[in-house]
Amino acid sequence: MSNQLSEEKLNKLLLALSPLAKHIATGNMPDQDALKQVLLSVDAEREEGALEELELWSKILQQAPTVSNDDEKAAIIAKLQGRGVPDAPAILAVDAAIPPPLIVQPQNIDFGCLKPEEGANATLKVRGKLVKATVRNNRLKVTLLDLGSGNSLVKVQLLGGSAGESLQDNVVLRGERGELRVPVTVQWEKEPPMLQYCPRCKRKSLFWNRYDKKFECLNSDCKVEGSSLDKLAKPQDRHYHRLY
């Protein structure tokens, strides 16, 4: 359609420009059914030539999400103005069609110090059109959940690491307008010495069983055991506490 609408029809159709631009900013390019819904929302669905004109506006505005400089933005505004759209509505529509930059919370993930082989999980809340989330380290897994309306969740899963290991990486969030990097850090505890002083019998007889992940006192008069130094007890004592 090359001919412009009459001033009366154009003024009525201008009401559809803002919702059209916002729809495009979500990354969902409108098909004809979506355009009809936009017209219906402003009571312009019966206007002759309205759908065809809105399709032209849509094709013009679909160039906005990828603009990289002011000249490209000005060229899109000029195309709308060439269809009879006044300066202010044209500028506002192009601005509205450009996806906002990404905003993420939290801005970093610190899993702290974990026990060997222990994993963890975290969730990032992202506002803005998120295209992709990636990581480099194979101990990290990311899952993207699109909530709609420009909101997303990124589930970050940390797989267990070895004793004394540390990890530093970034969750890279790529949007339609650039990217964000969310630092991820974690440290796994070092394994205890193979043999150390037992806090019960005061002898250097406390053995760290790395296979069963527990301490065992080798002193026959003591024989306490436990997963940590503050949980040492004789096996019969543990049985007693379970019974009573």
C-alpha positions as MATLAB code, in Angstrom:
seq = 'MSNQLSEEKLNKLLLALSPLAKHIATGNMPDQDALKQVLLSVDAEREEGALEELELWSKILQQAPTVSNDDEKAAIIAKLQGRGVPDAPAILAVDAAIPPPLIVQPQNIDFGCLKPEEGANATLKVRGKLVKATVRNNRLKVTLLDLGSGNSLVKVQLLGGSAGESLQDNVVLRGERGELRVPVTVQWEKEPPMLQYCPRCKRKSLFWNRYDKKFECLNSDCKVEGSSLDKLAKPQDRHYHRLY';
ca = [
       0.000    0.000    0.000;
       1.730    3.226   -1.161;
      -1.025    5.790   -0.545;
      -1.249    7.336    2.910;
      -4.399    7.299    5.005;
      -6.574   10.364    5.370;
      -5.757   12.589    8.343;
      -8.847   11.377   10.208;
      -8.011    7.684    9.748;
      -4.342    8.315   10.493;
      -5.120   10.036   13.796;
      -7.264    7.108   14.856;
      -4.629    4.565   13.814;
      -1.916    6.442   15.739;
      -3.430    4.995   18.911;
      -2.214    1.594   17.722;
       1.394    2.714   17.282;
       2.431    2.477   20.943;
       1.023   -1.036   21.624;
       2.543   -2.199   18.325;
       5.990   -0.892   19.331;
       5.797   -2.483   22.787;
       4.837   -5.815   21.222;
       7.886   -5.674   18.945;
      10.164   -4.804   21.905;
       9.328   -8.187   23.490;
      11.002   -9.926   20.562;
       7.733  -11.366   19.258;
       7.247  -10.095   15.733;
       3.496   -9.600   15.156;
       1.708  -11.666   12.552;
      -1.552  -10.565   10.946;
      -3.660  -11.966   13.782;
      -1.624  -10.008   16.323;
      -2.016   -6.840   14.246;
      -5.780   -7.370   14.149;
      -5.776   -7.636   17.949;
      -3.894   -4.337   18.166;
      -6.486   -2.686   15.919;
      -9.269   -4.201   17.993;
      -7.767   -2.734   21.172;
      -8.089    0.812   19.753;
     -11.456    0.268   17.978;
      -9.859    0.635   14.547;
     -10.449   -2.867   13.222;
     -13.165   -1.705   10.813;
     -11.216    1.209    9.345;
     -10.524    0.713    5.644;
      -6.818    0.344    4.916;
      -5.923    0.274    8.653;
      -4.546   -3.275    8.667;
      -2.413   -2.682    5.576;
      -0.994    0.536    7.030;
      -0.291   -1.110   10.373;
       1.579   -3.881    8.557;
       3.816   -1.237    6.977;
       4.438    0.398   10.358;
       5.239   -3.011   11.801;
       7.843   -3.773    9.120;
       9.464   -0.392    9.759;
       9.507   -0.790   13.552;
      10.903   -4.325   13.337;
      14.216   -2.704   12.365;
      14.383   -0.890   15.730;
      15.515   -3.755   18.034;
      18.830   -4.055   16.183;
      19.798   -0.357   15.903;
      23.390    0.327   16.917;
      23.662    4.100   16.514;
      21.644    7.316   16.313;
      21.803    7.463   12.506;
      20.076    4.092   12.171;
      17.461    5.172   14.688;
      16.867    8.434   12.819;
      16.425    6.523    9.545;
      13.621    4.422   11.067;
      11.922    7.516   12.459;
      12.124    9.122    8.996;
      10.410    6.094    7.428;
       7.485    6.429    9.849;
       7.324   10.139    9.163;
       7.215    9.284    5.475;
       3.999    7.389    6.192;
       2.470   10.515    7.732;
       3.275    9.732   11.379;
       4.010   13.015   13.236;
       7.475   13.591   14.731;
       6.691   12.947   18.406;
       4.716    9.684   17.967;
       7.351    8.408   15.516;
      10.212    9.072   17.956;
       8.321    7.570   20.908;
       7.374    4.478   18.902;
      10.952    3.759   17.819;
      12.185    4.229   21.396;
       9.471    1.859   22.666;
      10.345   -0.796   20.056;
      13.982   -0.951   21.194;
      14.325   -3.663   23.887;
      15.602   -2.345   27.233;
      19.089   -3.407   28.367;
      19.297   -6.474   30.585;
      18.953   -6.075   34.346;
      19.946   -9.034   36.551;
      19.626   -9.864   40.235;
      21.801  -10.902   41.968;
      24.763   -9.414   40.134;
      27.121  -12.180   41.294;
      26.888  -15.726   42.681;
      29.153  -16.768   45.556;
      28.484  -20.346   46.638;
      30.971  -19.942   49.504;
      32.963  -22.887   50.834;
      31.371  -26.316   50.270;
      32.233  -29.792   51.423;
      34.004  -32.019   48.858;
      31.607  -33.404   46.214;
      28.846  -31.058   47.423;
      26.887  -29.139   44.780;
      24.573  -26.129   44.958;
      21.931  -24.181   43.047;
      21.157  -20.524   42.427;
      18.615  -18.525   40.436;
      19.128  -15.320   38.468;
      16.179  -12.996   37.807;
      16.564  -11.189   34.490;
      14.569   -8.276   33.077;
      14.886   -7.474   29.399;
      14.864   -9.631   26.292;
      17.241  -12.498   27.105;
      18.385  -14.508   24.093;
      20.881  -16.941   25.581;
      22.703  -17.883   28.798;
      26.046  -19.685   28.653;
      28.944  -20.812   30.892;
      32.397  -22.225   30.144;
      33.111  -24.500   33.133;
      31.593  -27.985   32.815;
      30.768  -28.018   36.539;
      28.124  -25.366   35.848;
      24.813  -25.989   34.094;
      22.337  -23.247   33.163;
      18.651  -23.507   32.276;
      16.701  -20.577   30.848;
      13.024  -20.142   31.775;
      11.113  -17.473   29.825;
       8.362  -15.981   32.022;
       7.067  -13.672   29.272;
       6.753   -9.867   29.289;
      10.523   -9.517   29.138;
      11.159  -11.447   32.366;
      13.295  -14.593   32.666;
      14.786  -16.910   35.250;
      18.180  -18.537   34.807;
      18.656  -21.642   36.948;
      22.336  -22.185   37.745;
      23.339  -25.681   38.888;
      26.773  -26.295   40.395;
      28.039  -29.876   40.279;
      30.194  -31.219   43.118;
      33.929  -30.538   43.149;
      36.966  -32.232   44.634;
      38.562  -31.388   47.982;
      40.591  -28.185   47.788;
      39.258  -27.270   44.344;
      38.058  -23.765   43.480;
      36.029  -22.392   40.585;
      35.723  -18.961   39.003;
      33.542  -18.460   35.950;
      30.856  -16.185   34.501;
      27.264  -16.764   33.496;
      27.108  -14.835   30.216;
      23.658  -13.387   29.559;
      23.167  -12.349   25.941;
      20.345   -9.987   25.091;
      19.286   -8.266   21.910;
      21.280   -5.229   23.067;
      24.602   -6.482   24.361;
      25.436   -8.888   27.171;
      25.980   -9.105   30.933;
      28.462  -11.243   32.860;
      27.554  -12.603   36.286;
      30.662  -13.797   38.194;
      30.399  -17.235   39.871;
      32.810  -18.303   42.630;
      33.052  -21.347   44.903;
      35.650  -23.136   47.021;
      35.567  -26.739   48.221;
      37.032  -27.589   51.617;
      40.377  -29.330   51.759;
      40.439  -32.849   53.146;
      41.649  -33.162   56.756;
      45.147  -34.537   57.448;
      45.345  -38.306   57.222;
      46.330  -38.516   60.919;
      45.851  -35.931   63.664;
      45.355  -35.599   67.406;
      42.051  -36.940   68.701;
      40.174  -34.344   70.793;
      38.828  -37.159   73.019;
      41.876  -39.240   73.941;
      44.488  -36.538   73.161;
      46.597  -38.965   71.131;
      47.701  -38.647   67.557;
      45.409  -41.472   66.545;
      42.545  -39.817   64.701;
      42.498  -41.210   61.166;
      40.604  -39.588   58.264;
      38.864  -42.289   56.226;
      38.650  -40.581   52.845;
      36.512  -43.352   51.340;
      33.804  -43.329   54.013;
      34.277  -39.566   54.603;
      34.592  -39.862   58.377;
      37.086  -39.686   61.240;
      38.066  -42.877   63.092;
      40.197  -42.994   66.219;
      42.678  -45.886   66.017;
      43.251  -45.889   69.796;
      41.592  -49.104   71.040;
      40.620  -47.351   74.286;
      38.848  -44.564   72.423;
      37.520  -45.671   68.999;
      35.344  -42.600   68.455;
      34.227  -41.816   64.916;
      32.191  -39.164   63.129;
      31.806  -37.092   59.979;
      33.332  -34.024   61.663;
      35.385  -33.203   64.764;
      32.339  -31.905   66.641;
      30.372  -35.099   65.956;
      32.825  -37.684   67.309;
      31.221  -40.498   69.343;
      31.642  -44.207   69.956;
      29.421  -46.396   67.758;
      27.635  -47.842   70.822;
      26.923  -44.305   72.054;
      25.225  -43.495   68.731;
      23.141  -46.688   69.081;
      22.193  -45.713   72.620;
      21.006  -42.274   71.528;
      18.951  -43.758   68.718;
      17.177  -46.060   71.194;
      16.584  -43.372   73.798;
];
